Amino acid sequence: MEEPIGVFDSGLGGISVLAQMIITLPQEKFLYYGDSKNAPYGEKTKEEVLNFSMNISKDLINRGAKALVVACNTATSAAITDLRQIYNLPIIGMEPAVKPAVNMENIQRVVVMATPFTLKEKKFHELVQNIDTNKEIVELPCPGLVQLIEQEGGAGPKVQAYLMQLFKRLSLGKGDVLVLGCTHYVFLTDCIQKNLNYQVPLIHGNVGTVLELKKQLKRHQMLSSENPLLGPGNSTEEKLRSHTKTQLQKRVQLMNSRQDLQFEKIGWDLLLYELRKLDKEELI
Ligand code: DGL
């Protein structure tokens, strides 16, 4: 099936998931919608987030999306059940990667950074209750952080100051793992590491989400057939070459509710930044 996959987030955060999708599913096309005009969702009511998510999903499906990825932990908590009731197509959501974190070796404490909304929702409490572990799970709400990431297009000076204060209050060390339970925070991995006194492992749900998408597309025979013009070949050199904006524009459309060109540029910059990071990880 050659139709695109629809992806959305409250703003720029889902671009970190999109980058993983571009790498894992090189034959697929993507329609990305960031609702930056209404971000942050993490400080809105459930009804508001549900409404935004419903409208965006409808629009993506009208534009031909064959599957939906809710690339936002907050929107998933608010809307995934309703979306799955209404639409008969694969709909993949996100949750903070607490399950893989508790299974990591030499870990005693799992610290979950997320929006206040995600942490207070029923979905998160059920997730934690259903995990059979004696490890400590600590909630670390980060009000205002998404807004700063949107403003600075990643880890600018205000984001750095925020993180410095955050980790001053909660000192992390040996035996801890930090879960990035918001797709925006994935852009901050380098900056978070710099602000920690100890090299605490960081974990997020992007890879798991994308593998689940792949599994579902395969199960429903919805994977795009091979198209050498769209995806990269096998060599690393070919892969790196295909991650230029011009190449990506053949398979990725970035849309945003803040329709200004500067914002569109920030979206592309973040996508290319994240792809470079993932390409480098692959080479290591
Ligand atoms: N990227 C969204 C998430 O994963 C951020 C939500 C917000 O806008 O507050 O939760």
py3Dmol code that shows the C-alpha trace and the ligand (Angstrom):
import py3Dmol

protein = """\
ATOM      1  CA  MET A   1       0.000   0.000   0.000  1.00  0.00           C
ATOM      2  CA  GLU A   2       1.598   3.225  -1.142  1.00  0.00           C
ATOM      3  CA  GLU A   3      -0.475   5.644   0.982  1.00  0.00           C
ATOM      4  CA  PRO A   4       1.384   7.652   3.652  1.00  0.00           C
ATOM      5  CA  ILE A   5       1.458   7.056   7.379  1.00  0.00           C
ATOM      6  CA  GLY A   6      -0.100   9.906   9.371  1.00  0.00           C
ATOM      7  CA  VAL A   7       1.872  11.085  12.402  1.00  0.00           C
ATOM      8  CA  PHE A   8       0.960  13.826  14.861  1.00  0.00           C
ATOM      9  CA  ASP A   9       2.082  15.501  18.052  1.00  0.00           C
ATOM     10  CA  SER A  10       1.239  18.630  20.027  1.00  0.00           C
ATOM     11  CA  GLY A  11       4.127  20.276  18.201  1.00  0.00           C
ATOM     12  CA  LEU A  12       7.697  19.433  17.304  1.00  0.00           C
ATOM     13  CA  GLY A  13       8.271  16.466  19.655  1.00  0.00           C
ATOM     14  CA  GLY A  14       6.873  13.782  17.364  1.00  0.00           C
ATOM     15  CA  ILE A  15       9.592  14.647  14.862  1.00  0.00           C
ATOM     16  CA  SER A  16      11.931  12.555  17.045  1.00  0.00           C
ATOM     17  CA  VAL A  17       9.630   9.559  16.418  1.00  0.00           C
ATOM     18  CA  LEU A  18       9.353  10.435  12.734  1.00  0.00           C
ATOM     19  CA  ALA A  19      13.148  10.262  12.422  1.00  0.00           C
ATOM     20  CA  GLN A  20      13.108   6.708  13.763  1.00  0.00           C
ATOM     21  CA  MET A  21      10.294   5.797  11.344  1.00  0.00           C
ATOM     22  CA  ILE A  22      12.231   7.171   8.376  1.00  0.00           C
ATOM     23  CA  ILE A  23      15.133   4.896   9.259  1.00  0.00           C
ATOM     24  CA  THR A  24      13.181   1.762  10.198  1.00  0.00           C
ATOM     25  CA  LEU A  25      10.642   1.998   7.354  1.00  0.00           C
ATOM     26  CA  PRO A  26      12.663   3.317   4.400  1.00  0.00           C
ATOM     27  CA  GLN A  27       9.969   2.505   1.810  1.00  0.00           C
ATOM     28  CA  GLU A  28       7.198   4.466   3.527  1.00  0.00           C
ATOM     29  CA  LYS A  29       5.915   8.000   3.045  1.00  0.00           C
ATOM     30  CA  PHE A  30       4.874  10.196   5.974  1.00  0.00           C
ATOM     31  CA  LEU A  31       2.485  13.045   6.652  1.00  0.00           C
ATOM     32  CA  TYR A  32       3.461  14.807   9.877  1.00  0.00           C
ATOM     33  CA  TYR A  33       1.226  17.278  11.670  1.00  0.00           C
ATOM     34  CA  GLY A  34       2.535  19.321  14.600  1.00  0.00           C
ATOM     35  CA  ASP A  35      -0.036  21.314  16.527  1.00  0.00           C
ATOM     36  CA  SER A  36       2.415  23.940  17.811  1.00  0.00           C
ATOM     37  CA  LYS A  37      -0.287  26.606  17.895  1.00  0.00           C
ATOM     38  CA  ASN A  38      -1.997  24.642  20.697  1.00  0.00           C
ATOM     39  CA  ALA A  39       1.116  23.310  22.457  1.00  0.00           C
ATOM     40  CA  PRO A  40       1.708  22.429  25.212  1.00  0.00           C
ATOM     41  CA  TYR A  41      -0.997  19.750  25.454  1.00  0.00           C
ATOM     42  CA  GLY A  42       0.450  18.678  28.805  1.00  0.00           C
ATOM     43  CA  GLU A  43      -1.117  21.632  30.544  1.00  0.00           C
ATOM     44  CA  LYS A  44      -4.568  21.468  28.874  1.00  0.00           C
ATOM     45  CA  THR A  45      -7.731  19.638  29.934  1.00  0.00           C
ATOM     46  CA  LYS A  46      -8.475  16.123  28.728  1.00  0.00           C
ATOM     47  CA  GLU A  47     -11.422  17.390  26.644  1.00  0.00           C
ATOM     48  CA  GLU A  48      -9.207  19.918  24.882  1.00  0.00           C
ATOM     49  CA  VAL A  49      -6.488  17.382  24.073  1.00  0.00           C
ATOM     50  CA  LEU A  50      -9.114  14.875  22.921  1.00  0.00           C
ATOM     51  CA  ASN A  51     -10.676  17.462  20.600  1.00  0.00           C
ATOM     52  CA  PHE A  52      -7.355  18.504  19.074  1.00  0.00           C
ATOM     53  CA  SER A  53      -6.401  14.855  18.540  1.00  0.00           C
ATOM     54  CA  MET A  54      -9.737  13.995  16.935  1.00  0.00           C
ATOM     55  CA  ASN A  55      -9.575  16.899  14.484  1.00  0.00           C
ATOM     56  CA  ILE A  56      -5.988  16.227  13.460  1.00  0.00           C
ATOM     57  CA  SER A  57      -6.625  12.486  13.004  1.00  0.00           C
ATOM     58  CA  LYS A  58      -9.661  13.188  10.835  1.00  0.00           C
ATOM     59  CA  ASP A  59      -7.626  15.536   8.678  1.00  0.00           C
ATOM     60  CA  LEU A  60      -4.748  13.061   8.270  1.00  0.00           C
ATOM     61  CA  ILE A  61      -7.145  10.272   7.329  1.00  0.00           C
ATOM     62  CA  ASN A  62      -8.906  12.567   4.833  1.00  0.00           C
ATOM     63  CA  ARG A  63      -5.513  13.223   3.293  1.00  0.00           C
ATOM     64  CA  GLY A  64      -5.135   9.477   2.718  1.00  0.00           C
ATOM     65  CA  ALA A  65      -3.235   8.181   5.775  1.00  0.00           C
ATOM     66  CA  LYS A  66      -3.345   4.351   5.916  1.00  0.00           C
ATOM     67  CA  ALA A  67      -2.258   4.246   9.573  1.00  0.00           C
ATOM     68  CA  LEU A  68      -1.880   6.734  12.422  1.00  0.00           C
ATOM     69  CA  VAL A  69       0.923   7.227  14.902  1.00  0.00           C
ATOM     70  CA  VAL A  70       0.060   9.386  17.899  1.00  0.00           C
ATOM     71  CA  ALA A  71       3.652  10.506  18.461  1.00  0.00           C
ATOM     72  CA  CYS A  72       2.797  12.142  21.776  1.00  0.00           C
ATOM     73  CA  ASN A  73       2.476  10.514  25.198  1.00  0.00           C
ATOM     74  CA  THR A  74       0.015  13.184  26.313  1.00  0.00           C
ATOM     75  CA  ALA A  75      -2.351  12.857  23.327  1.00  0.00           C
ATOM     76  CA  THR A  76      -2.162   9.067  23.602  1.00  0.00           C
ATOM     77  CA  SER A  77      -3.367   9.220  27.227  1.00  0.00           C
ATOM     78  CA  ALA A  78      -6.262  11.457  26.245  1.00  0.00           C
ATOM     79  CA  ALA A  79      -7.392  10.074  22.909  1.00  0.00           C
ATOM     80  CA  ILE A  80      -6.125   6.638  21.889  1.00  0.00           C
ATOM     81  CA  THR A  81      -9.172   4.706  23.133  1.00  0.00           C
ATOM     82  CA  ASP A  82     -11.642   6.983  21.336  1.00  0.00           C
ATOM     83  CA  LEU A  83      -9.583   7.047  18.146  1.00  0.00           C
ATOM     84  CA  ARG A  84      -9.466   3.248  18.009  1.00  0.00           C
ATOM     85  CA  GLN A  85     -13.210   3.078  18.533  1.00  0.00           C
ATOM     86  CA  ILE A  86     -13.906   5.419  15.634  1.00  0.00           C
ATOM     87  CA  TYR A  87     -11.358   4.421  12.997  1.00  0.00           C
ATOM     88  CA  ASN A  88     -10.690   1.035  11.544  1.00  0.00           C
ATOM     89  CA  LEU A  89      -7.005   1.333  10.709  1.00  0.00           C
ATOM     90  CA  PRO A  90      -3.787   0.685  12.647  1.00  0.00           C
ATOM     91  CA  ILE A  91      -3.408   3.355  15.352  1.00  0.00           C
ATOM     92  CA  ILE A  92      -0.191   3.270  17.350  1.00  0.00           C
ATOM     93  CA  GLY A  93       0.223   5.285  20.541  1.00  0.00           C
ATOM     94  CA  MET A  94       3.049   5.977  22.963  1.00  0.00           C
ATOM     95  CA  GLU A  95       3.661   5.425  26.645  1.00  0.00           C
ATOM     96  CA  PRO A  96       6.646   6.247  28.852  1.00  0.00           C
ATOM     97  CA  ALA A  97       9.180   3.398  28.529  1.00  0.00           C
ATOM     98  CA  VAL A  98       8.819   2.273  32.158  1.00  0.00           C
ATOM     99  CA  LYS A  99       8.567  -1.438  31.298  1.00  0.00           C
ATOM    100  CA  PRO A 100      11.941  -1.705  29.534  1.00  0.00           C
ATOM    101  CA  ALA A 101      13.478   0.574  32.198  1.00  0.00           C
ATOM    102  CA  VAL A 102      12.566  -1.704  35.144  1.00  0.00           C
ATOM    103  CA  ASN A 103      14.024  -4.661  33.248  1.00  0.00           C
ATOM    104  CA  MET A 104      17.438  -3.045  32.869  1.00  0.00           C
ATOM    105  CA  GLU A 105      20.238  -4.615  34.856  1.00  0.00           C
ATOM    106  CA  ASN A 106      21.757  -2.877  37.911  1.00  0.00           C
ATOM    107  CA  ILE A 107      18.853  -0.459  38.203  1.00  0.00           C
ATOM    108  CA  GLN A 108      17.159   0.320  41.521  1.00  0.00           C
ATOM    109  CA  ARG A 109      15.249   3.465  40.671  1.00  0.00           C
ATOM    110  CA  VAL A 110      13.291   4.502  37.560  1.00  0.00           C
ATOM    111  CA  VAL A 111      12.745   8.259  37.219  1.00  0.00           C
ATOM    112  CA  VAL A 112      10.025   9.212  34.718  1.00  0.00           C
ATOM    113  CA  MET A 113      10.235  12.681  33.160  1.00  0.00           C
ATOM    114  CA  ALA A 114       6.904  13.550  31.492  1.00  0.00           C
ATOM    115  CA  THR A 115       4.258  16.244  31.208  1.00  0.00           C
ATOM    116  CA  PRO A 116       2.042  16.809  34.268  1.00  0.00           C
ATOM    117  CA  PHE A 117      -0.892  15.516  32.167  1.00  0.00           C
ATOM    118  CA  THR A 118       0.723  12.180  31.242  1.00  0.00           C
ATOM    119  CA  LEU A 119       1.725  11.525  34.854  1.00  0.00           C
ATOM    120  CA  LYS A 120      -1.669  12.233  36.354  1.00  0.00           C
ATOM    121  CA  GLU A 121      -3.693  10.272  33.770  1.00  0.00           C
ATOM    122  CA  LYS A 122      -5.250   6.870  34.462  1.00  0.00           C
ATOM    123  CA  LYS A 123      -3.259   5.310  31.612  1.00  0.00           C
ATOM    124  CA  PHE A 124       0.054   6.012  33.366  1.00  0.00           C
ATOM    125  CA  HIS A 125      -1.199   4.760  36.746  1.00  0.00           C
ATOM    126  CA  GLU A 126      -2.427   1.530  35.162  1.00  0.00           C
ATOM    127  CA  LEU A 127       0.901   1.125  33.396  1.00  0.00           C
ATOM    128  CA  VAL A 128       2.793   1.370  36.695  1.00  0.00           C
ATOM    129  CA  GLN A 129       0.327  -0.805  38.638  1.00  0.00           C
ATOM    130  CA  ASN A 130       0.633  -3.595  36.084  1.00  0.00           C
ATOM    131  CA  ILE A 131       4.397  -3.761  36.338  1.00  0.00           C
ATOM    132  CA  ASP A 132       5.501  -6.365  38.816  1.00  0.00           C
ATOM    133  CA  THR A 133       8.649  -4.879  40.313  1.00  0.00           C
ATOM    134  CA  ASN A 134      10.174  -3.925  43.629  1.00  0.00           C
ATOM    135  CA  LYS A 135      12.149  -1.122  41.990  1.00  0.00           C
ATOM    136  CA  GLU A 136      11.226   2.404  42.931  1.00  0.00           C
ATOM    137  CA  ILE A 137       9.359   4.401  40.256  1.00  0.00           C
ATOM    138  CA  VAL A 138       9.590   8.171  40.711  1.00  0.00           C
ATOM    139  CA  GLU A 139       7.487  10.708  38.796  1.00  0.00           C
ATOM    140  CA  LEU A 140       9.267  13.829  37.571  1.00  0.00           C
ATOM    141  CA  PRO A 141       6.719  16.218  36.033  1.00  0.00           C
ATOM    142  CA  CYS A 142       8.257  18.965  33.907  1.00  0.00           C
ATOM    143  CA  PRO A 143       5.697  21.771  33.552  1.00  0.00           C
ATOM    144  CA  GLY A 144       6.732  24.400  31.028  1.00  0.00           C
ATOM    145  CA  LEU A 145       9.543  22.406  29.447  1.00  0.00           C
ATOM    146  CA  VAL A 146       7.680  21.569  26.201  1.00  0.00           C
ATOM    147  CA  GLN A 147       6.901  25.249  25.732  1.00  0.00           C
ATOM    148  CA  LEU A 148      10.577  26.159  26.030  1.00  0.00           C
ATOM    149  CA  ILE A 149      11.602  23.444  23.547  1.00  0.00           C
ATOM    150  CA  GLU A 150       9.010  24.788  21.088  1.00  0.00           C
ATOM    151  CA  GLN A 151      10.296  28.343  21.586  1.00  0.00           C
ATOM    152  CA  GLU A 152      13.973  27.479  21.253  1.00  0.00           C
ATOM    153  CA  GLY A 153      13.609  24.720  18.647  1.00  0.00           C
ATOM    154  CA  GLY A 154      15.493  22.285  20.895  1.00  0.00           C
ATOM    155  CA  ALA A 155      17.981  22.769  23.705  1.00  0.00           C
ATOM    156  CA  GLY A 156      18.512  26.553  23.814  1.00  0.00           C
ATOM    157  CA  PRO A 157      19.694  28.568  26.855  1.00  0.00           C
ATOM    158  CA  LYS A 158      16.284  28.584  28.601  1.00  0.00           C
ATOM    159  CA  VAL A 159      15.957  24.815  28.257  1.00  0.00           C
ATOM    160  CA  GLN A 160      19.482  24.396  29.628  1.00  0.00           C
ATOM    161  CA  ALA A 161      18.691  26.591  32.632  1.00  0.00           C
ATOM    162  CA  TYR A 162      15.473  24.599  33.247  1.00  0.00           C
ATOM    163  CA  LEU A 163      17.323  21.289  33.206  1.00  0.00           C
ATOM    164  CA  MET A 164      20.039  22.591  35.485  1.00  0.00           C
ATOM    165  CA  GLN A 165      17.434  23.555  38.105  1.00  0.00           C
ATOM    166  CA  LEU A 166      15.534  20.284  37.640  1.00  0.00           C
ATOM    167  CA  PHE A 167      18.549  18.085  38.298  1.00  0.00           C
ATOM    168  CA  LYS A 168      19.720  20.220  41.185  1.00  0.00           C
ATOM    169  CA  ARG A 169      16.487  19.320  42.990  1.00  0.00           C
ATOM    170  CA  LEU A 170      16.712  15.613  42.277  1.00  0.00           C
ATOM    171  CA  SER A 171      20.175  14.214  42.285  1.00  0.00           C
ATOM    172  CA  LEU A 172      20.581  11.216  40.038  1.00  0.00           C
ATOM    173  CA  GLY A 173      23.341   8.667  40.353  1.00  0.00           C
ATOM    174  CA  LYS A 174      24.333   5.017  40.252  1.00  0.00           C
ATOM    175  CA  GLY A 175      21.372   2.627  40.027  1.00  0.00           C
ATOM    176  CA  ASP A 176      19.083   5.226  38.425  1.00  0.00           C
ATOM    177  CA  VAL A 177      17.609   5.251  34.935  1.00  0.00           C
ATOM    178  CA  LEU A 178      15.872   8.260  33.419  1.00  0.00           C
ATOM    179  CA  VAL A 179      12.803   7.649  31.243  1.00  0.00           C
ATOM    180  CA  LEU A 180      12.063  10.388  28.686  1.00  0.00           C
ATOM    181  CA  GLY A 181       8.273  10.117  28.737  1.00  0.00           C
ATOM    182  CA  CYS A 182       7.606  12.928  26.279  1.00  0.00           C
ATOM    183  CA  THR A 183       8.678  12.925  22.651  1.00  0.00           C
ATOM    184  CA  HIS A 184       9.962  16.502  22.891  1.00  0.00           C
ATOM    185  CA  TYR A 185      12.540  15.495  25.522  1.00  0.00           C
ATOM    186  CA  VAL A 186      14.283  13.134  23.085  1.00  0.00           C
ATOM    187  CA  PHE A 187      15.895  16.184  21.430  1.00  0.00           C
ATOM    188  CA  LEU A 188      17.532  16.957  24.773  1.00  0.00           C
ATOM    189  CA  THR A 189      19.521  13.754  25.328  1.00  0.00           C
ATOM    190  CA  ASP A 190      22.948  15.422  24.921  1.00  0.00           C
ATOM    191  CA  CYS A 191      21.941  18.413  27.020  1.00  0.00           C
ATOM    192  CA  ILE A 192      20.490  16.220  29.806  1.00  0.00           C
ATOM    193  CA  GLN A 193      23.673  14.133  29.957  1.00  0.00           C
ATOM    194  CA  LYS A 194      25.710  17.334  30.279  1.00  0.00           C
ATOM    195  CA  ASN A 195      23.599  18.459  33.243  1.00  0.00           C
ATOM    196  CA  LEU A 196      23.978  15.221  35.178  1.00  0.00           C
ATOM    197  CA  ASN A 197      26.935  14.568  37.441  1.00  0.00           C
ATOM    198  CA  TYR A 198      26.736  10.890  36.705  1.00  0.00           C
ATOM    199  CA  GLN A 199      26.228   9.096  33.350  1.00  0.00           C
ATOM    200  CA  VAL A 200      22.696   7.900  34.046  1.00  0.00           C
ATOM    201  CA  PRO A 201      21.207   5.777  31.233  1.00  0.00           C
ATOM    202  CA  LEU A 202      18.400   7.482  29.308  1.00  0.00           C
ATOM    203  CA  ILE A 203      15.579   5.511  27.746  1.00  0.00           C
ATOM    204  CA  HIS A 204      12.559   6.420  25.606  1.00  0.00           C
ATOM    205  CA  GLY A 205       9.820   4.668  23.666  1.00  0.00           C
ATOM    206  CA  ASN A 206      10.566   5.724  20.076  1.00  0.00           C
ATOM    207  CA  VAL A 207      12.128   2.483  18.829  1.00  0.00           C
ATOM    208  CA  GLY A 208       9.451   0.329  20.512  1.00  0.00           C
ATOM    209  CA  THR A 209       6.681   2.426  18.985  1.00  0.00           C
ATOM    210  CA  VAL A 210       8.111   2.215  15.492  1.00  0.00           C
ATOM    211  CA  LEU A 211       8.661  -1.555  15.726  1.00  0.00           C
ATOM    212  CA  GLU A 212       5.027  -1.926  16.794  1.00  0.00           C
ATOM    213  CA  LEU A 213       3.967   0.137  13.770  1.00  0.00           C
ATOM    214  CA  LYS A 214       6.024  -2.082  11.474  1.00  0.00           C
ATOM    215  CA  LYS A 215       4.539  -5.222  13.028  1.00  0.00           C
ATOM    216  CA  GLN A 216       0.990  -3.978  12.551  1.00  0.00           C
ATOM    217  CA  LEU A 217       1.547  -2.830   8.956  1.00  0.00           C
ATOM    218  CA  LYS A 218       3.012  -6.239   8.173  1.00  0.00           C
ATOM    219  CA  ARG A 219       0.174  -8.093   9.874  1.00  0.00           C
ATOM    220  CA  HIS A 220      -2.408  -6.151   7.863  1.00  0.00           C
ATOM    221  CA  GLN A 221      -0.321  -6.422   4.664  1.00  0.00           C
ATOM    222  CA  MET A 222      -0.084  -2.653   4.498  1.00  0.00           C
ATOM    223  CA  LEU A 223       3.665  -2.209   4.087  1.00  0.00           C
ATOM    224  CA  SER A 224       4.643  -0.246   0.978  1.00  0.00           C
ATOM    225  CA  SER A 225       6.236  -2.283  -1.749  1.00  0.00           C
ATOM    226  CA  GLU A 226       9.895  -1.703  -2.510  1.00  0.00           C
ATOM    227  CA  ASN A 227      10.546   1.643  -4.158  1.00  0.00           C
ATOM    228  CA  PRO A 228      14.234   2.325  -4.680  1.00  0.00           C
ATOM    229  CA  LEU A 229      13.510   5.976  -5.498  1.00  0.00           C
ATOM    230  CA  LEU A 230      12.125   6.628  -2.036  1.00  0.00           C
ATOM    231  CA  GLY A 231      14.283   4.759   0.388  1.00  0.00           C
ATOM    232  CA  PRO A 232      18.003   4.443   0.880  1.00  0.00           C
ATOM    233  CA  GLY A 233      19.947   1.457  -0.343  1.00  0.00           C
ATOM    234  CA  ASN A 234      22.068  -0.757   1.793  1.00  0.00           C
ATOM    235  CA  SER A 235      25.292   1.145   2.095  1.00  0.00           C
ATOM    236  CA  THR A 236      25.853   3.633   4.894  1.00  0.00           C
ATOM    237  CA  GLU A 237      26.930   6.201   2.355  1.00  0.00           C
ATOM    238  CA  GLU A 238      23.634   5.872   0.470  1.00  0.00           C
ATOM    239  CA  LYS A 239      21.695   6.144   3.725  1.00  0.00           C
ATOM    240  CA  LEU A 240      23.443   9.348   4.755  1.00  0.00           C
ATOM    241  CA  ARG A 241      22.923  10.814   1.312  1.00  0.00           C
ATOM    242  CA  SER A 242      19.192  10.095   1.419  1.00  0.00           C
ATOM    243  CA  HIS A 243      18.856  12.039   4.678  1.00  0.00           C
ATOM    244  CA  THR A 244      19.119  15.403   3.025  1.00  0.00           C
ATOM    245  CA  LYS A 245      16.129  17.698   2.963  1.00  0.00           C
ATOM    246  CA  THR A 246      15.736  17.383  -0.820  1.00  0.00           C
ATOM    247  CA  GLN A 247      15.721  13.582  -0.668  1.00  0.00           C
ATOM    248  CA  LEU A 248      13.418  13.493   2.336  1.00  0.00           C
ATOM    249  CA  GLN A 249      10.884  15.812   0.709  1.00  0.00           C
ATOM    250  CA  LYS A 250      10.045  12.957  -1.704  1.00  0.00           C
ATOM    251  CA  ARG A 251       8.604  10.976   1.181  1.00  0.00           C
ATOM    252  CA  VAL A 252       7.957  13.340   4.085  1.00  0.00           C
ATOM    253  CA  GLN A 253       5.508  16.220   4.350  1.00  0.00           C
ATOM    254  CA  LEU A 254       5.792  18.396   7.463  1.00  0.00           C
ATOM    255  CA  MET A 255       2.693  20.393   8.393  1.00  0.00           C
ATOM    256  CA  ASN A 256       2.170  22.655  11.390  1.00  0.00           C
ATOM    257  CA  SER A 257      -0.765  24.621  12.785  1.00  0.00           C
ATOM    258  CA  ARG A 258       1.619  27.576  13.176  1.00  0.00           C
ATOM    259  CA  GLN A 259       1.945  28.272   9.517  1.00  0.00           C
ATOM    260  CA  ASP A 260       5.081  30.367   9.516  1.00  0.00           C
ATOM    261  CA  LEU A 261       8.151  29.630   7.452  1.00  0.00           C
ATOM    262  CA  GLN A 262      10.547  30.019  10.359  1.00  0.00           C
ATOM    263  CA  PHE A 263       8.696  27.289  12.187  1.00  0.00           C
ATOM    264  CA  GLU A 264       8.775  25.032   9.143  1.00  0.00           C
ATOM    265  CA  LYS A 265      12.545  25.514   9.052  1.00  0.00           C
ATOM    266  CA  ILE A 266      12.849  24.564  12.750  1.00  0.00           C
ATOM    267  CA  GLY A 267      10.894  21.365  12.005  1.00  0.00           C
ATOM    268  CA  TRP A 268      13.260  20.361   9.196  1.00  0.00           C
ATOM    269  CA  ASP A 269      16.339  21.286  11.245  1.00  0.00           C
ATOM    270  CA  LEU A 270      15.157  19.098  14.123  1.00  0.00           C
ATOM    271  CA  LEU A 271      14.383  16.202  11.779  1.00  0.00           C
ATOM    272  CA  LEU A 272      17.836  16.375  10.188  1.00  0.00           C
ATOM    273  CA  TYR A 273      19.481  16.749  13.627  1.00  0.00           C
ATOM    274  CA  GLU A 274      17.706  13.647  14.922  1.00  0.00           C
ATOM    275  CA  LEU A 275      18.493  11.638  11.776  1.00  0.00           C
ATOM    276  CA  ARG A 276      22.202  12.498  12.064  1.00  0.00           C
ATOM    277  CA  LYS A 277      22.128  11.325  15.697  1.00  0.00           C
ATOM    278  CA  LEU A 278      20.470   8.015  14.724  1.00  0.00           C
ATOM    279  CA  ASP A 279      22.791   7.498  11.748  1.00  0.00           C
ATOM    280  CA  LYS A 280      25.779   8.004  14.046  1.00  0.00           C
ATOM    281  CA  GLU A 281      24.398   5.500  16.568  1.00  0.00           C
ATOM    282  CA  GLU A 282      24.059   2.979  13.725  1.00  0.00           C
ATOM    283  CA  LEU A 283      27.675   3.465  12.734  1.00  0.00           C
ATOM    284  CA  ILE A 284      28.999   2.958  16.263  1.00  0.00           C
TER     285      ILE A 284
END
"""
ligand_1 = """\
10
DGL
N 5.381 15.538 22.850
C 4.305 15.543 23.783
C 4.358 14.286 24.660
O 4.988 13.322 24.254
C 4.306 16.841 24.532
C 2.981 17.195 25.108
C 2.765 18.677 25.347
O 2.534 19.393 24.384
O 2.770 19.096 26.513
O 3.767 14.205 25.695
"""
view = py3Dmol.view(width=600, height=400)
view.addModel(protein, "pdb")
view.setStyle({"model": 0}, {"cartoon": {"style": "trace"}})
view.addModel(ligand_1, "xyz")
view.setStyle({"model": 1}, {"stick": {}})
view.zoomTo()
view.show()
